[in-house]
Amino acid sequence: MLNPFSGQALAHKGLGRLTSAGIMNRRKRTSTEREVIIRRFFVAAGLFSLVVMTLIVLFLFAEGIGLFRTVSVSDFLLGTAWYPTYDPPDFGVLPLIVGSAAVTLLSSLIAVPLGVGTALYLAEVAGDRTREILKPAVELLASLPSVVLGFVGMVVLAPLMQQWWDIPTGLNVFNASLMLALMAIPTIASISEDALHAVPRELNEASLALGATRWETLTRVQLPGALSGIGTGVILGMSRAMGETMVVLMVAGGAAQIPGSIFDSVRPLPASIAAEMGETPFGSEHYHALFAIGMVLFLMTLAFNLVAAWFSRRFQQKGAATL
């Protein structure tokens, strides 16, 4: 047995400390190396996404810009006739832009109150059991394939519209807007609910302690505090409605015209690309015109996303209680 005061015992104790320190240093190096590997993986994944997105955009513009060798930009954007197979052809996309704007605007007027109202109910009013049932149901609505919603709108809703309102066709702006609203509601509700939950509970408790009613707390504390997230959810829901293809292809009617009412048929931008790309000769003017439509749609969607980013930053610090 070693004498604790002997030189051998002290050397043994020092060796143990060095061994422990070495193990700890080795663990730190291993942890640091692992963090570096994980960080590089995420950076590579982000760069890969950026490169793929850049290549897609470059290809889109490279193919679409060929149209403007024979058609001016003003004639393309402001022309009111879309007859790409005529001789000579007409490539005016104004009716398509107006059709996309009409179904997006009307679907937003339907989806925004329902989506935000659903988020308010789930976040502040519904009980735990009701929330456990209703929230998965709303999320399940987002998982429905767009072709299923289009089929419902074409087979079920369109005949009912014709019967109830005595209109020539049920494939129109209103039908497409209803289906797009059903697709946008889950996005708006989910993001808005997360934004409402992010508002500090202390603000609500302070509002109630000062004598405000629950409704006043909801409208003057919760909503202003979550305005940034709610606005972002609304813009993203509208972007999804504008870029949706299958629903508008099936239930919007397919008429390339400027609508005079919500019961007129239209052909939005995505529907035109989906309907005509398969029968278009490669490299023809019609082919380049469809890619030019894709450019317009890309720029419109990008504008919506930029507005969402600006809105989020603009009102991020504006959400404050205003009792």
C-alpha positions, 0 to 999 in steps of 0.5 A: 500500500502506497504511503500518501505522503511518499513521492510515488503516491504523489506521482501517481496522483499527478498522473491521474490528474493528467489522464483526466485532463487528457480525457476531457481535452479529447472529449472537447476536441471530439465535440468541437469536431462534431459541431464543425462537421454539422455546421459544414453540413448545414452550410452545404445544404443551404448552398445546394438549395441556393444553387438549385434555385439560381439554376432554375431561375436562370433557366426560366429567364433564359427560355422566356426571354426568347419571346421578346425578340419578336414580341415587345414587353408592353404588348406581352404584359398589356395585350388583351388577347391570348391566342398563341395558335393563331396566324399571326399569334397574339401573346397578351397575358393581361387577361391571365394576370387579371384572372390570377389576381381575381381568384387570389384576391377573392380567395384571400377575402374568404380565407383571411377572416376564417384563418385568423378567426380559427387561430384566435379560437384555437389559441384563446377560446377553445378548451384543451379537448376541443383544441386536440380535435380541431387543430389536427382537423385543420392541419389535415385539411392542408394535406388534401391533394389539390386534385381532390379539391379540384375534383370536388369543386368541378363535380359537386360545387359547380352543378350546385352553383348552376342550380342555385344561381341560374348561371351558365357555368359553375366553373368560374372565379367564385368556385376557384376562389372557394377551393383556393381559400380551403387550401390557404386557411390551414397555412394562415391559421397555423402561422397565426396561432404560432404568432399568438402563442409567441405573445408573452402571457404577462401582457395578457395577465397585465391587461386583465389585471388592469380591468380590461375584458377578455375581448379588449385583451384579445383585440388590443393586446393579443392581435397587435402583439402577433400582427407580424406573424399574422401578416406573414401567414396571410401573405404566404397563404396568398402566395400559395393561392396565386401559385396553385395550378391544379385547382384553377386548371379544373374549376376556373373555367379556362377562358382567357378573358378579363372577368366582369363578375365573380361568376365569369370563367377565367384562366389564371397564369399557372393554369395556362402553363399546365394546359398548354405546355404539353402540346407546344412545339419545342423552341417555338414562340408559344414555347417561349411565351409559356416560360415568359408567363412563368417569369411573370408568375415568379416575379409576382410570387417573389413580390408577395414574399418580399412584402411578407418579409417587409411586413414581418420586420416592419411590425415586429416591434410594433406589437404592443398593448394599447389599452 
